[in-house]
Each structure stands twice: as structure tokens, then as C-alpha cells.
Amino acid sequence: MFRMPKQHWKRSALVVCGALFGLAPLVYAQDPSEEDPQGREVRARPEGNVHTSSERQAKRSMPKAALVGNQLFLSCMLDFPSQVRRFAVTCPGTRHIDVKLADCCDAGDHWQVTVRSWDPKPNVAVASASGANGEFSMPARVFTYHRTRDMNALIECSYLHGRNLFPAEADILVETPGAPCTVRELGFSSEADLGR
């Protein structure tokens, strides 16, 4: 027996009723809570590709950059694709840091993190997220070759491609074998400003 998904029955009924009454539907807007072709229910986030209101309330109860041992969690929210969010990170007692990122909410967005360290031997590392929801990328690792200074780095978070539903948000994880890091948010710049 032929089985038609529920959303196709609704669409067919609308077309048949329109034909019976001499009306032709101009557009059929699919309800965002309908099922996808694999039969899973899909719900569009009303505020873009960011944490939901309840997730956001839980985040408000903790500092924006929450320290957990030798891990630093940051949130990278962008309003449009060419924005770049920047953070200055200082990590005492370590020679390197690892920075990972993941799409926060809905699968399909690909993000990039660029980490720069300036000292006698400057170095840069880049990592990109796979687009899976909550799956952290491989680490972008930068080093300091200066033995008496703290590890200082610039972290730049940008949106590569994907669903293009904005605002969009990614989670950044900074890990270090030394003491916990501190962060200072430097705000936004655009890709044109950075010469990309």
C-alpha cells in the first residue's frame, strides 16, 4: 500500500479543495514543526540558530565565560555571516593552549576559530567545526616560546557556511595544562577589516 507522509496529505487536501472551489493556492507554507523526509520532527528555532530561551536563562545564571578547572567556555554569537567575534585570552603557567568550537544549536552550520600567539616566535592555528550540533572540532593549538611570560592569545570566531539562519551561535572551549585562563572580549570586526 502506498503511504504518504502527513505533510503531503495536508498539501494535497489544500490543492484539491482549491481546485473544487476554483481557487489555486499561490504558496503552501510548510509548518516548521512538520516532519522531515526521514520522519523526524523538525522544529525551527524562533530566534535563529542560538540557544533557546530556557538555555539562555541557564547561561545568565553563570558568568559569560565560565571557568571549570583548566577549561574556559565562551559563547560566539554573530548577527550576520561576515562578522568576526574576538577574544583576548591570558593563561598563566602554560606553554600552549588548545581551542575547540562547536555549533551550539542546530546541525548544519560550519564555524571557524583562528588562534594567534605573538611572542619571539609568533604562531597561528585554525580549526573548523564539522557542522554537527554540539560536536567540538579538533583543537587549534598555539604555543608560547617565552619562558617568563603568561600565554597570551587572540581568538577569532567566524561563520563559514551552512544554514545562514541568523543570529547564530557557536560554543568555544579553551583548554590548558596550566592555571585557568582569563578572557577579555574585544568585540566585533568584519572579515574585510581583517584582510581575509
PyMOL commands that set and color helices and strands:
alter all, ss='L'
color gray80, all
select helices_A, chain A and resi 6-20+53-60
alter helices_A, ss='H'
color red, helices_A
select strands_A, chain A and resi 66-68+71-78+83-91+96-103+110-117+123-128+140-143+151-161+168-175+182-190
alter strands_A, ss='S'
color yellow, strands_A
deselect
rebuild
show_as cartoon
